[in-house]
Amino acid sequence: MLGFAWACAEAPEPVESQTLLEECGPGEGPDDARCGTIKVFEDRDRAAGRTIDLTVVVYPARSRDAQPDPLFVLAGGPGQAAAQLSEMLARMLGDVRVDRDLVFVDQRGTGESNGLPCEEDSDDLQLLGDTDHFVETILDCLEGYDADLRFYTTPVAMDDLNEVREKLGYDTINLWGGSYGTRAALVYLRRHGETVRSIVLDGAVPLAMKLPASFALDGQRALDLMFDACEAEDPCRKRFPDLRLRFTELLERLDRRAIDAGLRHPRTGEHQRVEVGRDFVTGMLRTALYEPGTASMVPLIIDQAHRGDFGGLFALALATESAPEESTMYLGMHFAVMCAEDLPWINTEELRQESAGTFLGDSYVEAWERICAGREWGIVGEDYRDPVRSDVPTLVLSGELDPVTPPRWGEATLENLSTGRHIVVPGLAHGTSSKGCVPGLIDEFVRNIDPSALDDACVQEIQRPPFFVTHGGPTMSGRND
């Protein structure tokens, strides 16, 4: 990147984009980006009635010899806003930006594109683990939106994206999707594949994957890998012997009854009494497994909880909870997608059998079913879950330790993409594109669109961090070599 710092001249913009975008104002984006809105109909088929102003941020390529095909970035969730996260994502994809524009669009229902937030600012620790309260909060939010939630599905949003492409004057584009953004990218590929030059999928969510029914098996796999890694690492094994047994005992205790715990609030310092139930404990541990850094604290947190100290779990819960003004997850859009595209295909009896014996069980699906019941959602068609087939060059990335989109889903996605490559990154969990040599691999792939030519040996250098054995962190010896 430093080698291009002198190249101040921007590549010529598509003619039409010059009329739609202008320099970003304060709070819209960085000084070197261009911002604007593109108006679409909420009901695209009827092409009448309420409209949505889609927020668009374009980071122009830095090179004087920029390529005409940009990289469109699709955020995760569902419910994250790509334009709202553009500065972070643009840093991650900075190598690609040397030669290509980066384009971020807040998907309808997120960010400033008629965002559908649902947040509660509360310092009551009891509410963090209260599933009934969560469901009631979501239901109240769903009643209050100025939106017809039938029109916030992925296929409708990807038709929006194609309209943005047309109005910005791009003929062919590249796609990068992360987590749910990979599903969005696949849907775009199915509907508008003639416009796609290449596609990068980080944490693949194929159309056959039913969320949240897959959470139990995939979460259990990640937890078992964590236990195995602790047992293979001398300091962790010696500090936390019989960790699996302690965890089983903790869950059995919570199954009998919730535990009344006295806690000092990690944020306010106030003392509170909290009823700690199984769903809260398992939900927070699953969240910790998303990132190897937080996963490295899980043995210590389990050990504390086994001894009746839940302070670490609540500190983790508050650390992962965004303040309302900082939230980048729009739960109204999240459930508009999930209730239309996933829940109708879940067989409850099969789910109970599959999730039996896992630490999560079927609690997620029970809560989601309560939220989705009794409301009209979008219709995506019986063939929606059929695999997406394409010969567009594709790079699929998976974190070996991922608790939600593990490598099995990357393999399933690749089966129907004839010009594809799947790279599994050891030591990483949910999201690989910003770590180690992976940004360079993405840049090389987008430049040359030949996945078979990529030398991925460098990913083997990315390893799980050593586990915390005290509050101060791992010992100096760290891991076994």
FITORDO-687926 format. One record per residue (C-alpha): residue in three letters; y, x, z. Coordinates in steps of 0.5 Angstrom, whole numbers. Each point is the difference from the previous one (the first is absolute). Layout:
@code ALA	y Y	x X	z Z
...
REM end
This chain:
@code MET	y 0	x 0	z 0
@code LEU	y 5	x 6	z 2
@code GLY	y -1	x 2	z -7
@code PHE	y 3	x -6	z -3
@code ALA	y 6	x -1	z 5
@code TRP	y 5	x 3	z -6
@code ALA	y -2	x -6	z -4
@code CYS	y 6	x -5	z 1
@code ALA	y 0	x -3	z -6
@code GLU	y -4	x -7	z 0
@code ALA	y -5	x -2	z -6
@code PRO	y 3	x -5	z -4
@code GLU	y -2	x -7	z 3
@code PRO	y -3	x -6	z -4
@code VAL	y 6	x -4	z -3
@code GLU	y -1	x -6	z 4
@code SER	y -1	x 3	z 7
@code GLN	y 7	x 2	z -1
@code THR	y 3	x -7	z 1
@code LEU	y -5	x -2	z 5
@code LEU	y 0	x 6	z 5
@code GLU	y 6	x 4	z 3
@code GLU	y 1	x 6	z 5
@code CYS	y -3	x -2	z 7
@code GLY	y 5	x -2	z 5
@code PRO	y -1	x 1	z 8
@code GLY	y -6	x -2	z 2
@code GLU	y -3	x -2	z -7
@code GLY	y -3	x 7	z -1
@code PRO	y 2	x 7	z -1
@code ASP	y 6	x 3	z -4
@code ASP	y -4	x 2	z -6
@code ALA	y -4	x -6	z -1
@code ARG	y 2	x -7	z -3
@code CYS	y -1	x -7	z 3
@code GLY	y 1	x -7	z -3
@code THR	y -4	x -7	z 0
@code ILE	y -4	x -3	z -5
@code LYS	y 0	x -8	z 0
@code VAL	y -7	x -3	z -1
@code PHE	y -2	x -8	z 1
@code GLU	y -4	x -1	z 7
@code ASP	y -4	x -5	z -5
@code ARG	y -1	x 5	z -6
@code ASP	y -4	x -5	z -4
@code ARG	y 5	x -6	z 1
@code ALA	y 6	x 5	z -1
@code ALA	y 4	x -4	z 4
@code GLY	y 3	x -2	z 7
@code ARG	y 0	x 6	z 5
@code THR	y 1	x 7	z -2
@code ILE	y -1	x 7	z 4
@code ASP	y 4	x 6	z -1
@code LEU	y -5	x 6	z 0
@code THR	y 3	x 6	z 3
@code VAL	y -1	x 6	z -5
@code VAL	y 2	x 7	z 2
@code VAL	y -1	x 6	z -6
@code TYR	y 0	x 7	z 2
@code PRO	y 1	x 3	z -7
@code ALA	y -4	x 6	z -2
@code ARG	y 3	x 7	z 2
@code SER	y -2	x 4	z -7
@code ARG	y 5	x 0	z -6
@code ASP	y -7	x -1	z -4
@code ALA	y -2	x -6	z 4
@code GLN	y -6	x -4	z -3
@code PRO	y 1	x -8	z -2
@code ASP	y -5	x -3	z 4
@code PRO	y 2	x 0	z 8
@code LEU	y -5	x -1	z 6
@code PHE	y 1	x -7	z 3
@code VAL	y -2	x 0	z 7
@code LEU	y -4	x -6	z 4
@code ALA	y 0	x 0	z 7
@code GLY	y -5	x -2	z 5
@code GLY	y -1	x -5	z 5
@code PRO	y 0	x -5	z -3
@code GLY	y 7	x -1	z 2
@code GLN	y 3	x 7	z 0
@code ALA	y 6	x 0	z -4
@code ALA	y 0	x 6	z -5
@code ALA	y 8	x 0	z -1
@code GLN	y 1	x 0	z 7
@code LEU	y -5	x 6	z 1
@code SER	y 3	x 4	z -6
@code GLU	y 3	x 6	z 3
@code MET	y -7	x 2	z 4
@code LEU	y -4	x -2	z -6
@code ALA	y 4	x 4	z -5
@code ARG	y 0	x 6	z 4
@code MET	y -8	x -1	z 0
@code LEU	y 0	x 0	z -8
@code GLY	y 6	x 5	z -1
@code ASP	y -4	x 4	z -4
@code VAL	y -1	x -6	z -5
@code ARG	y 7	x -1	z 0
@code VAL	y 2	x 6	z -3
@code ASP	y -2	x -2	z -7
@code ARG	y 0	x -8	z 1
@code ASP	y 4	x -5	z 3
@code LEU	y -3	x -4	z 6
@code VAL	y 1	x -7	z 1
@code PHE	y -1	x -4	z 6
@code VAL	y 0	x -8	z 0
@code ASP	y 0	x -4	z 7
@code GLN	y -5	x -5	z -2
@code ARG	y 2	x -7	z 1
@code GLY	y -1	x -2	z 7
@code THR	y 2	x 7	z 2
@code GLY	y 6	x 4	z 2
@code GLU	y 6	x -3	z -3
@code SER	y -4	x -4	z -6
@code ASN	y 0	x -6	z 5
@code GLY	y -3	x 3	z 5
@code LEU	y -5	x -4	z 5
@code PRO	y 0	x 4	z 6
@code CYS	y -3	x -2	z 7
@code GLU	y 2	x 4	z 6
@code GLU	y 1	x -1	z 7
@code ASP	y 4	x 5	z 5
@code SER	y -4	x -1	z 6
@code ASP	y -1	x 5	z 6
@code ASP	y -5	x -4	z 3
@code LEU	y -7	x 4	z -1
@code GLN	y -4	x -6	z 1
@code LEU	y 2	x -2	z -7
@code LEU	y -2	x 6	z -3
@code GLY	y -7	x -2	z 1
@code ASP	y 0	x -7	z 0
@code THR	y -3	x -3	z -7
@code ASP	y 2	x -7	z 2
@code HIS	y 7	x 2	z 0
@code PHE	y -1	x 4	z -6
@code VAL	y -3	x -6	z -4
@code GLU	y 6	x -5	z 3
@code THR	y 5	x 5	z -2
@code ILE	y -2	x 1	z -7
@code LEU	y -1	x -8	z -1
@code ASP	y 7	x -1	z 2
@code CYS	y 3	x 5	z -5
@code LEU	y -4	x -3	z -5
@code GLU	y 3	x -7	z 1
@code GLY	y 7	x 3	z 0
@code TYR	y 0	x 4	z -7
@code ASP	y 5	x -2	z -6
@code ALA	y -6	x 1	z -4
@code ASP	y -6	x -3	z -4
@code LEU	y -5	x 4	z 3
@code ARG	y -5	x -2	z -6
@code PHE	y 4	x 5	z -5
@code TYR	y 0	x 6	z 4
@code THR	y -7	x 3	z -2
@code THR	y -2	x 6	z -3
@code PRO	y 0	x -2	z -8
@code VAL	y 7	x -4	z 1
@code ALA	y 3	x 7	z 3
@code MET	y -3	x 4	z -6
@code ASP	y 3	x -4	z -5
@code ASP	y 6	x 1	z 3
@code LEU	y -1	x 7	z 0
@code ASN	y -1	x 0	z -7
@code GLU	y 6	x -4	z -1
@code VAL	y 4	x 6	z 4
@code ARG	y -3	x 5	z -5
@code GLU	y 2	x -4	z -6
@code LYS	y 7	x -1	z 2
@code LEU	y 1	x 7	z 2
@code GLY	y -2	x 2	z -7
@code TYR	y -7	x 4	z 2
@code ASP	y -5	x -1	z -6
@code THR	y -6	x 4	z 4
@code ILE	y -1	x 1	z 8
@code ASN	y -4	x 4	z 5
@code LEU	y -2	x -4	z 6
@code TRP	y -1	x 3	z 7
@code GLY	y -3	x -5	z 5
@code GLY	y -2	x 1	z 8
@code SER	y -4	x -4	z 3
@code TYR	y 1	x -7	z -2
@code GLY	y 5	x 3	z -5
@code THR	y -7	x 2	z -3
@code ARG	y -2	x -7	z -1
@code ALA	y 7	x -2	z -3
@code ALA	y -1	x 6	z -5
@code LEU	y -7	x -3	z -2
@code VAL	y 3	x -7	z -1
@code TYR	y 6	x 3	z -4
@code LEU	y -5	x 4	z -4
@code ARG	y -4	x -6	z -1
@code ARG	y 6	x -4	z -2
@code HIS	y 4	x 5	z -4
@code GLY	y -5	x 6	z -1
@code GLU	y 4	x 1	z -7
@code THR	y 6	x 3	z 3
@code VAL	y -4	x 5	z 5
@code ARG	y -1	x 7	z -1
@code SER	y -3	x 2	z 6
@code ILE	y -2	x -2	z 7
@code VAL	y 0	x 3	z 7
@code LEU	y -4	x -4	z 5
@code ASP	y 1	x 3	z 7
@code GLY	y -5	x -4	z 5
@code ALA	y -3	x -5	z -5
@code VAL	y 0	x -8	z 1
@code PRO	y -5	x -2	z -5
@code LEU	y 1	x -8	z -2
@code ALA	y -7	x -1	z 3
@code MET	y 2	x 3	z 7
@code LYS	y 1	x -6	z 5
@code LEU	y 5	x 1	z 5
@code PRO	y 0	x 0	z 6
@code ALA	y -8	x -1	z -1
@code SER	y -1	x 7	z -1
@code PHE	y 4	x 3	z 6
@code ALA	y -6	x 0	z 4
@code LEU	y -5	x 4	z -4
@code ASP	y 5	x 5	z -2
@code GLY	y 3	x 0	z 7
@code GLN	y -6	x 2	z 3
@code ARG	y -2	x 5	z -5
@code ALA	y 7	x 4	z 2
@code LEU	y -1	x -1	z 7
@code ASP	y -7	x 3	z -1
@code LEU	y 3	x 6	z -4
@code MET	y 4	x 1	z 6
@code PHE	y -5	x 0	z 5
@code ASP	y -4	x 5	z -4
@code ALA	y 6	x 5	z -1
@code CYS	y 1	x 0	z 8
@code GLU	y -7	x 1	z 1
@code ALA	y 0	x 6	z -5
@code GLU	y 6	x 3	z 3
@code ASP	y -1	x 4	z 7
@code PRO	y 6	x -2	z 4
@code CYS	y 0	x -7	z -2
@code ARG	y -8	x -1	z 2
@code LYS	y 1	x 4	z 6
@code ARG	y 6	x -4	z 2
@code PHE	y -3	x -7	z -2
@code PRO	y -7	x 0	z 1
@code ASP	y -4	x -6	z -2
@code LEU	y 7	x -3	z -3
@code ARG	y -4	x -5	z -4
@code LEU	y -4	x -3	z 6
@code ARG	y 7	x 0	z 4
@code PHE	y 3	x -4	z -6
@code THR	y -6	x -5	z 0
@code GLU	y 1	x -1	z 7
@code LEU	y 7	x -1	z 0
@code LEU	y -1	x -6	z -6
@code GLU	y -6	x -3	z 5
@code ARG	y 5	x 0	z 6
@code LEU	y 5	x -3	z -5
@code ASP	y -5	x -5	z -3
@code ARG	y -1	x -3	z 7
@code ARG	y 7	x -1	z 2
@code ALA	y 7	x 3	z -1
@code ILE	y 3	x 5	z 4
@code ASP	y 6	x 0	z 4
@code ALA	y 4	x 6	z 0
@code GLY	y 6	x 3	z 3
@code LEU	y 4	x 3	z -5
@code ARG	y 7	x 4	z -1
@code HIS	y 3	x -3	z -6
@code PRO	y 0	x 7	z -5
@code ARG	y 7	x -2	z -2
@code THR	y 4	x -4	z 5
@code GLY	y -3	x 4	z 6
@code GLU	y -2	x -7	z 4
@code HIS	y -6	x -2	z 3
@code GLN	y -4	x -6	z -3
@code ARG	y -7	x -3	z 2
@code VAL	y -4	x -1	z -7
@code GLU	y -6	x -3	z -1
@code VAL	y -4	x 5	z -5
@code GLY	y -5	x -4	z -5
@code ARG	y -5	x 3	z -5
@code ASP	y 4	x -2	z -6
@code PHE	y 6	x 4	z 2
@code VAL	y -4	x 6	z 2
@code THR	y -4	x 0	z -7
@code GLY	y 6	x -1	z -4
@code MET	y 4	x 5	z 3
@code LEU	y -5	x 5	z -1
@code ARG	y -1	x -2	z -7
@code THR	y 7	x 1	z -1
@code ALA	y -1	x 7	z 3
@code LEU	y -5	x 2	z -6
@code TYR	y 5	x -1	z -5
@code GLU	y 3	x 7	z 1
@code PRO	y -4	x 6	z 2
@code GLY	y 6	x 2	z 4
@code THR	y -1	x -6	z 5
@code ALA	y -7	x 0	z -1
@code SER	y -1	x 6	z 3
@code MET	y 3	x -3	z 7
@code VAL	y -6	x -6	z -1
@code PRO	y -5	x 4	z 5
@code LEU	y 5	x 1	z 5
@code ILE	y 3	x -7	z 0
@code ILE	y -7	x -3	z 0
@code ASP	y -2	x 5	z 6
@code GLN	y 7	x -3	z 4
@code ALA	y -2	x -7	z -2
@code HIS	y -7	x 1	z 3
@code ARG	y 3	x 2	z 6
@code GLY	y 4	x -6	z 0
@code ASP	y 7	x 3	z -2
@code PHE	y 2	x -3	z -6
@code GLY	y 7	x 3	z -1
@code GLY	y -2	x 4	z -6
@code LEU	y -2	x -6	z -4
@code PHE	y 7	x -3	z 2
@code ALA	y 4	x 6	z -2
@code LEU	y -4	x 0	z -7
@code ALA	y 1	x -7	z -1
@code LEU	y 8	x 0	z 1
@code ALA	y 0	x 7	z -4
@code THR	y -3	x -4	z -6
@code GLU	y 4	x -6	z 1
@code SER	y 7	x 0	z -4
@code ALA	y 6	x -3	z 3
@code PRO	y 2	x -6	z -4
@code GLU	y 6	x 3	z -3
@code GLU	y -4	x 6	z -2
@code SER	y -6	x -4	z -3
@code THR	y -3	x 1	z -7
@code MET	y -6	x -5	z 1
@code TYR	y 2	x -7	z -3
@code LEU	y -6	x -4	z 3
@code GLY	y 2	x -7	z -3
@code MET	y -2	x 4	z -7
@code HIS	y -6	x 3	z 3
@code PHE	y -3	x -7	z 2
@code ALA	y 2	x -3	z -7
@code VAL	y -4	x 6	z -3
@code MET	y -6	x 0	z 5
@code CYS	y -1	x -8	z 1
@code ALA	y 0	x -1	z -8
@code GLU	y -4	x 6	z -2
@code ASP	y -4	x 2	z 5
@code LEU	y -2	x -5	z 5
@code PRO	y -3	x -5	z -4
@code TRP	y -5	x 4	z -2
@code ILE	y -3	x 2	z 7
@code ASN	y -6	x -3	z 2
@code THR	y 0	x 0	z 7
@code GLU	y -7	x 0	z 2
@code GLU	y -1	x 6	z -5
@code LEU	y 6	x 3	z 4
@code ARG	y -3	x -1	z 7
@code GLN	y -7	x 4	z -2
@code GLU	y 4	x 6	z -4
@code SER	y 5	x 1	z 6
@code ALA	y -6	x -1	z 6
@code GLY	y 0	x 6	z 4
@code THR	y 7	x 3	z -2
@code PHE	y 5	x 1	z 4
@code LEU	y 5	x -5	z -3
@code GLY	y -5	x -5	z -2
@code ASP	y 3	x -6	z -3
@code SER	y 6	x -1	z 4
@code TYR	y 5	x 1	z -6
@code VAL	y -2	x -5	z -4
@code GLU	y 0	x -5	z 5
@code ALA	y 7	x 1	z 1
@code TRP	y 2	x 0	z -7
@code GLU	y -4	x -6	z -2
@code ARG	y 4	x -4	z 6
@code ILE	y 6	x 3	z -4
@code CYS	y -2	x -2	z -7
@code ALA	y -3	x -7	z 2
@code GLY	y 4	x -7	z -2
@code ARG	y 5	x 3	z -5
@code GLU	y 0	x 0	z -7
@code TRP	y 0	x 7	z -3
@code GLY	y 0	x 3	z -7
@code ILE	y -6	x 0	z -5
@code VAL	y -2	x 6	z -3
@code GLY	y -7	x -2	z -4
@code GLU	y -7	x 0	z 1
@code ASP	y 0	x 7	z -4
@code TYR	y 5	x 3	z 4
@code ARG	y -5	x 4	z 4
@code ASP	y -3	x 3	z -7
@code PRO	y 0	x 7	z 0
@code VAL	y 6	x 3	z -4
@code ARG	y -3	x 4	z -6
@code SER	y 5	x 5	z -4
@code ASP	y 0	x 7	z -4
@code VAL	y 7	x 1	z 3
@code PRO	y -1	x 7	z 3
@code THR	y 0	x -1	z 8
@code LEU	y 0	x 5	z 6
@code VAL	y -3	x -3	z 6
@code LEU	y 1	x 3	z 7
@code SER	y -4	x -2	z 6
@code GLY	y 1	x 3	z 7
@code GLU	y -7	x 2	z 3
@code LEU	y 2	x -3	z 7
@code ASP	y 3	x -6	z -2
@code PRO	y -1	x -6	z 4
@code VAL	y 2	x -6	z -5
@code THR	y -1	x 3	z -7
@code PRO	y -5	x 5	z 0
@code PRO	y -3	x 4	z -6
@code ARG	y -5	x -6	z -1
@code TRP	y 5	x -4	z -3
@code GLY	y 3	x 6	z -4
@code GLU	y -7	x 0	z -3
@code ALA	y 0	x -7	z -1
@code THR	y 6	x 0	z -4
@code LEU	y -2	x 6	z -4
@code GLU	y -6	x -3	z -3
@code ASN	y 4	x -4	z -5
@code LEU	y 5	x 5	z -1
@code SER	y -3	x 4	z -6
@code THR	y 6	x 5	z 0
@code GLY	y 0	x 2	z 7
@code ARG	y -1	x 5	z 6
@code HIS	y -1	x -2	z 7
@code ILE	y 2	x 6	z 5
@code VAL	y -2	x -1	z 8
@code VAL	y 5	x 4	z 4
@code PRO	y -4	x 2	z 7
@code GLY	y 4	x 0	z 6
@code LEU	y 5	x -5	z -2
@code ALA	y -1	x -8	z 1
@code HIS	y 5	x -5	z -3
@code GLY	y 4	x 3	z -5
@code THR	y 0	x 7	z -3
@code SER	y 5	x 0	z -5
@code SER	y 5	x 4	z 4
@code LYS	y -5	x 5	z 3
@code GLY	y -2	x 7	z -1
@code CYS	y -1	x 2	z -8
@code VAL	y -1	x -8	z -2
@code PRO	y 8	x -1	z -2
@code GLY	y -1	x 6	z -5
@code LEU	y -7	x -3	z -2
@code ILE	y 4	x -7	z -2
@code ASP	y 5	x 4	z -3
@code GLU	y -5	x 4	z -5
@code PHE	y -4	x -7	z -1
@code VAL	y 7	x -4	z -2
@code ARG	y 2	x 6	z -5
@code ASN	y -7	x 1	z -3
@code ILE	y -3	x -7	z 1
@code ASP	y -7	x 4	z 0
@code PRO	y -3	x -1	z 7
@code SER	y -6	x 4	z -2
@code ALA	y 4	x 6	z -1
@code LEU	y 2	x 0	z 7
@code ASP	y -2	x 5	z 5
@code ASP	y -1	x -3	z 7
@code ALA	y -3	x 6	z 4
@code CYS	y 7	x 0	z 4
@code VAL	y -1	x -6	z 3
@code GLN	y -6	x 3	z 4
@code GLU	y 5	x 4	z 4
@code ILE	y 3	x -7	z 3
@code GLN	y -4	x -1	z 7
@code ARG	y 0	x -5	z 5
@code PRO	y 5	x 3	z 6
@code PRO	y -3	x 2	z 7
@code PHE	y -1	x -5	z 5
@code PHE	y 5	x -1	z 6
@code VAL	y -4	x 2	z 6
@code THR	y 6	x -1	z 5
@code HIS	y 7	x -3	z -1
@code GLY	y 2	x 6	z -2
@code GLY	y -4	x 0	z -6
@code PRO	y -6	x 4	z -2
@code THR	y -2	x 7	z 3
@code MET	y 2	x 6	z -3
@code SER	y -8	x 1	z -3
@code GLY	y 1	x -7	z -4
@code ARG	y -6	x -1	z -4
@code ASN	y -6	x 4	z -2
@code ASP	y 0	x 4	z -6
REM end
